[in-house]
Amino acid sequence: MKTKAGMVSFLGLAALALAGQAHAQEQVVKIGHSGPLSGPNAFAGKDNENGVRLAIEELNAKKLVVGGKTLKFELVSEDDQCDAKTGVSVAQKFVDDGVKFVMGPYCSGVAIPASRVYSDGGTMVSTVGTNPKVTQGGYKNLYRIIASDNQIGGAMAVYAAKEMKLKKVGVIDDRTAFGQGLAEEFTKEAKKQGLTVVGQEFTTDKAVDFTAILTNMKAKAPEAIFFGGYAPQAAPMARQMKQLAVPGKLLGGDTVCSPATGKLGGDAVNDLVFCAQGGSILEKAQSGPVFKEKFKKRFNVDPDAYAASYYDQVLFIGESMKKANSIDPDKVGAELYKATYKGVAATYAYDDKGNMKQAPITVFTFKNAAPVPIASY
């Protein structure tokens, strides 16, 4: 006959055994996020991270079972500062820590050198780095989850020629891999469309005073200036264009479409700034309004440029794990390459280089210091 103490200890052991069994049936999957969480582009890094976080929370609620184990997704986020050296260190840290799925980097100048480290470590990467070189390294399981510079820059040039009916443009870039690549693609397509590029100027991604280069541009009388660079430079550039009475519009790529351009530039950006961004108009996308509402409720802020793209890709990866019945990046990648996934921001299908087969692009302008979509292609 068992004593009371003996019975308690037996029950305790049984409970421990059951807990151990439940624990053994759970598989932790770390999802890394590499982006600028400090510095001028921190708003974008935080937005991207929130998109990943929301998707992870939804995947965990679904309790996906792969290989007989329930997957438990965990977010591991690192600040790459939009800096190549820091980004490579972050990549090495993720690889060393066994993180097999990474969302980011945000900046092309980080994505290009970091992709080699991720590839050597067998880590899957899903980036919004738009420079065409990002996917030209021949690395497997590297995906660009939005349109590339040649699509974005090209779309803005077509819009400038066909919709805005411009004839003369100036071009400024910030000398980053992203800004330079975007400006080159815009210039190439602008010339094809019969536009004359009257001047080219260069700045940096740290500059805030553009008086000299804008004065040079003004003398050449462009009807618009295309800027290859980020929101923290585009906003003061717009203000200074107004102060110096530089005629014409300020055109840009996806990073200029950020609400941050309006927050930093105020009324100066209204009807002056036009930009092209990967993705369709969220308000008009089937599940766009629901996503926006869900995001706002969870983070108390509206989604910025790429939250929806990051969210979509994490859910696509989760679905691919289920289909592959594996969390091995190569097996999951094999599913991603052959599947099509209808997300919030786009329908995702990748070619063998990891580029989206059809990447929608939306052109925006600013009203009341906020980006307003005007056309999707």
C-alpha positions as CSV (number, residue, x, y, z in Angstrom):
1,M,0.0,0.0,0.0
2,K,1.4,3.4,-1.1
3,T,1.9,6.0,1.6
4,K,0.5,9.5,1.0
5,A,4.0,10.9,0.5
6,G,4.7,8.1,-2.0
7,M,1.6,8.8,-3.9
8,V,2.4,12.6,-4.1
9,S,5.9,11.8,-5.4
10,F,4.5,9.3,-7.9
11,L,2.0,11.9,-9.2
12,G,4.8,14.5,-9.3
13,L,7.0,12.3,-11.4
14,A,4.0,11.5,-13.7
15,A,3.3,15.2,-14.2
16,L,7.0,15.8,-15.0
17,A,7.0,13.0,-17.5
18,L,3.9,14.4,-19.2
19,A,5.4,17.9,-19.3
20,G,8.6,16.5,-20.7
21,Q,6.6,14.6,-23.4
22,A,4.7,17.8,-24.3
23,H,7.9,19.8,-24.4
24,A,9.5,17.1,-26.6
25,Q,6.6,17.5,-29.1
26,E,7.3,21.2,-29.5
27,Q,9.9,22.4,-32.0
28,V,11.3,26.0,-31.6
29,V,11.9,27.8,-34.9
30,K,13.8,31.1,-34.6
31,I,13.0,33.7,-37.2
32,G,15.7,36.4,-37.3
33,H,15.2,40.0,-38.3
34,S,18.0,42.2,-39.5
35,G,17.2,45.9,-40.0
36,P,18.0,49.5,-38.8
37,L,16.6,49.7,-35.3
38,S,18.6,52.8,-34.6
39,G,19.6,55.8,-36.6
40,P,17.6,57.8,-39.3
41,N,15.9,54.7,-40.8
42,A,14.9,53.1,-37.4
43,F,11.2,53.8,-38.3
44,A,11.5,51.4,-41.2
45,G,13.4,48.7,-39.2
46,K,10.8,48.8,-36.5
47,D,7.9,48.6,-39.0
48,N,9.5,45.6,-40.7
49,E,10.1,43.9,-37.3
50,N,6.4,44.5,-36.4
51,G,5.3,42.9,-39.7
52,V,7.4,39.8,-38.8
53,R,6.1,39.8,-35.2
54,L,2.5,39.9,-36.2
55,A,2.9,37.0,-38.6
56,I,4.8,34.9,-36.0
57,E,2.0,35.5,-33.5
58,E,-0.5,34.3,-36.0
59,L,1.6,31.2,-36.9
60,N,1.9,30.3,-33.2
61,A,-1.9,30.6,-32.8
62,K,-2.3,28.2,-35.7
63,K,-0.1,25.6,-33.9
64,L,1.4,24.1,-37.1
65,V,2.5,20.5,-36.8
66,V,5.6,19.5,-38.8
67,G,7.3,16.2,-38.4
68,G,5.0,15.3,-35.5
69,K,6.0,18.4,-33.5
70,T,4.1,21.6,-32.9
71,L,6.2,24.6,-34.2
72,K,6.8,27.4,-31.8
73,F,8.2,30.5,-33.6
74,E,10.4,32.9,-31.9
75,L,11.5,36.3,-33.1
76,V,15.2,37.3,-32.7
77,S,15.8,40.8,-33.9
78,E,19.2,42.6,-34.4
79,D,20.1,46.2,-35.3
80,D,22.2,46.2,-38.4
81,Q,22.2,50.1,-38.5
82,C,21.9,50.0,-42.3
83,D,25.7,49.5,-42.1
84,A,27.5,46.9,-44.2
85,K,30.1,45.9,-41.5
86,T,27.5,45.7,-38.8
87,G,25.1,43.8,-41.0
88,V,27.8,41.2,-41.8
89,S,28.4,40.8,-38.0
90,V,24.7,40.3,-37.5
91,A,24.6,37.7,-40.2
92,Q,27.5,35.8,-38.6
93,K,25.8,36.0,-35.2
94,F,22.6,34.5,-36.6
95,V,24.5,31.7,-38.4
96,D,26.5,30.9,-35.3
97,D,23.2,30.8,-33.2
98,G,21.6,28.4,-35.7
99,V,19.0,30.9,-36.9
100,K,17.9,29.3,-40.3
101,F,15.4,31.9,-41.4
102,V,16.1,35.6,-41.6
103,M,13.9,38.5,-42.6
104,G,15.9,41.5,-43.9
105,P,18.2,43.3,-44.4
106,Y,16.3,46.5,-45.3
107,C,19.2,48.2,-47.0
108,S,20.8,46.8,-50.2
109,G,24.2,47.9,-49.0
110,V,23.8,45.5,-46.1
111,A,22.0,42.7,-48.0
112,I,24.7,42.4,-50.7
113,P,27.7,41.6,-48.4
114,A,25.6,39.7,-45.8
115,S,24.1,37.3,-48.3
116,R,27.4,35.5,-48.7
117,V,27.6,34.8,-44.9
118,Y,23.9,33.6,-44.9
119,S,24.5,31.4,-47.9
120,D,27.6,29.8,-46.3
121,G,25.6,29.2,-43.1
122,G,22.7,27.6,-44.9
123,T,20.3,30.3,-43.8
124,M,17.2,31.4,-45.8
125,V,17.0,35.1,-46.4
126,S,14.0,37.2,-47.4
127,T,15.0,40.8,-48.1
128,V,13.5,44.1,-49.3
129,G,17.0,45.2,-50.6
130,T,16.0,46.4,-54.1
131,N,19.4,46.8,-55.8
132,P,19.5,44.3,-58.7
133,K,22.9,43.0,-57.4
134,V,21.2,41.6,-54.3
135,T,19.9,38.6,-56.2
136,Q,22.8,38.3,-58.7
137,G,25.2,36.5,-56.3
138,G,23.7,33.1,-57.3
139,Y,22.8,32.2,-53.8
140,K,20.0,29.7,-53.2
141,N,17.2,30.5,-50.7
142,L,17.6,34.2,-51.1
143,Y,14.3,36.0,-51.9
144,R,13.5,39.6,-52.8
145,I,10.0,40.0,-51.4
146,I,9.2,43.2,-53.4
147,A,9.9,44.8,-56.8
148,S,13.6,45.5,-57.6
149,D,15.2,48.9,-58.4
150,N,14.9,48.3,-62.2
151,Q,11.1,47.7,-61.8
152,I,10.7,50.7,-59.3
153,G,13.0,53.1,-61.0
154,G,11.7,52.1,-64.4
155,A,8.0,52.6,-63.3
156,M,8.7,56.1,-62.0
157,A,10.4,57.0,-65.3
158,V,7.4,55.7,-67.3
159,Y,5.0,57.6,-65.0
160,A,7.1,60.8,-65.4
161,A,7.0,60.5,-69.2
162,K,3.5,59.2,-69.9
163,E,1.4,60.6,-67.0
164,M,3.2,63.7,-65.9
165,K,4.2,64.5,-69.6
166,L,7.7,65.7,-68.5
167,K,10.5,66.4,-71.0
168,K,13.5,67.4,-68.8
169,V,14.6,65.8,-65.5
170,G,17.6,66.1,-63.1
171,V,18.9,63.2,-61.0
172,I,20.4,63.1,-57.5
173,D,21.6,60.1,-55.7
174,D,23.0,59.4,-52.2
175,R,25.9,57.1,-53.3
176,T,24.6,54.1,-51.4
177,A,24.1,50.8,-53.2
178,F,20.4,51.4,-53.0
179,G,20.3,55.1,-54.1
180,Q,22.8,54.7,-56.9
181,G,21.2,51.6,-58.3
182,L,17.7,53.2,-58.2
183,A,19.0,56.4,-59.9
184,E,20.7,54.4,-62.6
185,E,17.6,52.4,-63.4
186,F,15.4,55.6,-63.5
187,T,18.0,57.3,-65.8
188,K,18.1,54.3,-68.1
189,E,14.3,54.1,-68.5
190,A,13.9,57.9,-68.6
191,K,16.2,58.0,-71.7
192,K,14.3,55.2,-73.3
193,Q,11.1,57.1,-72.7
194,G,12.6,60.2,-74.5
195,L,13.3,62.3,-71.4
196,T,16.4,64.5,-71.3
197,V,18.5,64.2,-68.2
198,V,19.8,67.8,-67.8
199,G,22.0,67.2,-64.7
200,Q,23.3,64.7,-62.2
201,E,24.3,65.5,-58.7
202,F,25.5,63.4,-55.7
203,T,25.1,63.6,-52.0
204,T,25.3,61.2,-49.0
205,D,22.8,59.3,-46.8
206,K,23.9,61.5,-43.9
207,A,23.5,65.0,-45.5
208,V,20.7,67.4,-44.6
209,D,21.8,70.5,-46.5
210,F,21.2,70.3,-50.3
211,T,21.4,74.0,-51.1
212,A,24.5,73.8,-53.4
213,I,23.3,70.9,-55.5
214,L,19.7,72.2,-55.7
215,T,21.1,75.6,-56.9
216,N,23.1,73.9,-59.6
217,M,20.0,71.9,-60.6
218,K,17.8,75.1,-60.7
219,A,20.1,76.6,-63.2
220,K,19.4,73.7,-65.6
221,A,15.6,74.1,-65.3
222,P,14.4,70.5,-64.9
223,E,10.7,69.9,-64.7
224,A,11.4,67.3,-62.0
225,I,14.3,66.0,-59.9
226,F,14.6,62.2,-59.3
227,F,16.2,61.4,-55.9
228,G,17.8,58.0,-55.4
229,G,17.9,57.7,-51.6
230,Y,16.0,57.5,-48.3
231,A,13.2,59.5,-46.5
232,P,15.5,61.3,-44.0
233,Q,17.2,63.1,-47.0
234,A,14.1,63.4,-49.3
235,A,12.2,65.4,-46.7
236,P,14.7,68.3,-46.2
237,M,15.4,68.2,-49.9
238,A,11.7,68.9,-50.6
239,R,11.7,71.8,-48.1
240,Q,14.8,73.3,-49.6
241,M,13.4,73.0,-53.1
242,K,10.5,75.2,-52.0
243,Q,12.8,77.7,-50.2
244,L,15.0,78.0,-53.2
245,A,12.0,78.1,-55.6
246,V,13.3,75.2,-57.6
247,P,10.6,74.5,-60.2
248,G,9.1,71.0,-60.7
249,K,8.4,67.9,-58.6
250,L,10.7,65.7,-56.5
251,L,10.5,62.1,-57.6
252,G,11.7,59.1,-55.7
253,G,11.6,55.3,-55.1
254,D,10.0,53.2,-52.4
255,T,11.9,54.6,-49.4
256,V,10.6,58.1,-50.2
257,C,7.0,56.8,-50.1
258,S,7.3,56.3,-46.4
259,P,5.1,58.3,-44.0
260,A,8.4,59.5,-42.5
261,T,8.9,61.8,-45.6
262,G,5.7,63.6,-44.6
263,K,6.5,63.6,-40.9
264,L,10.0,65.1,-41.5
265,G,9.0,67.4,-44.5
266,G,5.6,68.6,-43.3
267,D,3.5,70.6,-45.8
268,A,6.5,71.1,-48.1
269,V,6.1,67.5,-49.5
270,N,2.4,68.0,-50.4
271,D,1.8,67.6,-54.2
272,L,5.6,68.1,-54.7
273,V,6.8,64.5,-53.9
274,F,5.9,61.6,-56.2
275,C,7.3,58.1,-55.6
276,A,7.0,54.5,-56.7
277,Q,6.8,51.6,-54.2
278,G,6.6,47.9,-54.6
279,G,3.2,46.4,-53.7
280,S,-0.3,47.2,-54.6
281,I,-2.6,49.8,-52.9
282,L,-3.3,48.3,-49.5
283,E,-6.7,50.0,-49.2
284,K,-7.7,48.4,-52.5
285,A,-6.1,45.0,-51.9
286,Q,-8.6,42.3,-50.9
287,S,-7.2,41.8,-47.4
288,G,-5.5,45.2,-47.1
289,P,-8.0,47.0,-44.8
290,V,-8.2,44.0,-42.4
291,F,-4.4,43.9,-42.2
292,K,-4.1,47.6,-41.5
293,E,-6.7,47.4,-38.8
294,K,-5.1,44.4,-37.2
295,F,-1.6,46.0,-37.3
296,K,-2.9,49.3,-35.8
297,K,-4.7,47.4,-33.0
298,R,-1.6,45.4,-32.2
299,F,1.1,48.1,-32.4
300,N,-0.9,51.4,-32.1
301,V,0.7,52.7,-35.3
302,D,-0.2,52.4,-39.0
303,P,2.0,50.1,-41.1
304,D,4.7,51.8,-43.1
305,A,6.2,50.7,-46.5
306,Y,7.0,47.0,-46.0
307,A,5.3,45.7,-42.9
308,A,2.8,43.8,-45.1
309,S,5.5,42.3,-47.3
310,Y,7.4,41.0,-44.3
311,Y,4.2,39.7,-42.8
312,D,3.2,37.9,-46.0
313,Q,6.6,36.2,-46.5
314,V,6.7,34.9,-42.9
315,L,3.2,33.3,-43.4
316,F,4.4,32.0,-46.8
317,I,7.4,30.3,-45.1
318,G,5.1,28.8,-42.5
319,E,2.8,27.4,-45.1
320,S,5.8,26.0,-47.0
321,M,7.1,24.3,-43.8
322,K,3.8,22.6,-43.5
323,K,3.8,21.5,-47.2
324,A,7.4,20.3,-46.9
325,N,6.7,18.7,-43.5
326,S,10.1,20.0,-42.6
327,I,11.9,23.1,-41.1
328,D,15.0,22.4,-43.2
329,P,15.6,25.6,-45.3
330,D,16.4,23.6,-48.4
331,K,13.2,21.7,-48.3
332,V,11.2,24.8,-47.3
333,G,12.9,26.7,-50.1
334,A,12.0,24.0,-52.7
335,E,8.4,24.7,-51.8
336,L,8.8,28.5,-52.0
337,Y,10.4,28.2,-55.5
338,K,7.5,26.2,-56.9
339,A,4.5,27.6,-55.0
340,T,2.4,30.7,-55.4
341,Y,1.1,32.5,-52.3
342,K,-1.6,35.2,-52.3
343,G,-0.6,37.7,-49.5
344,V,-1.8,41.1,-48.5
345,A,0.7,43.2,-50.5
346,A,1.1,40.9,-53.5
347,T,0.9,37.4,-54.9
348,Y,4.2,35.8,-54.3
349,A,5.9,33.5,-56.9
350,Y,9.7,33.5,-57.3
351,D,12.0,32.8,-60.2
352,D,15.2,30.7,-59.8
353,K,17.1,33.9,-58.8
354,G,14.6,34.7,-56.0
355,N,13.0,37.7,-57.7
356,M,9.2,38.0,-57.7
357,K,7.8,36.9,-61.1
358,Q,5.2,39.7,-61.0
359,A,5.9,42.5,-58.6
360,P,3.1,45.1,-58.4
361,I,4.1,48.8,-58.1
362,T,2.1,51.7,-56.8
363,V,2.8,55.4,-57.5
364,F,2.1,57.8,-54.5
365,T,2.0,61.5,-53.9
366,F,1.6,63.4,-50.6
367,K,-1.5,65.1,-49.3
368,N,-1.7,66.5,-45.7
369,A,1.9,65.3,-45.3
370,A,0.8,61.7,-45.8
371,P,1.4,59.3,-48.8
372,V,-1.7,58.8,-50.9
373,P,-1.7,56.1,-53.7
374,I,-2.6,57.4,-57.1
375,A,-2.0,54.5,-59.5
376,S,-1.0,50.8,-59.4
377,Y,0.8,48.9,-62.2
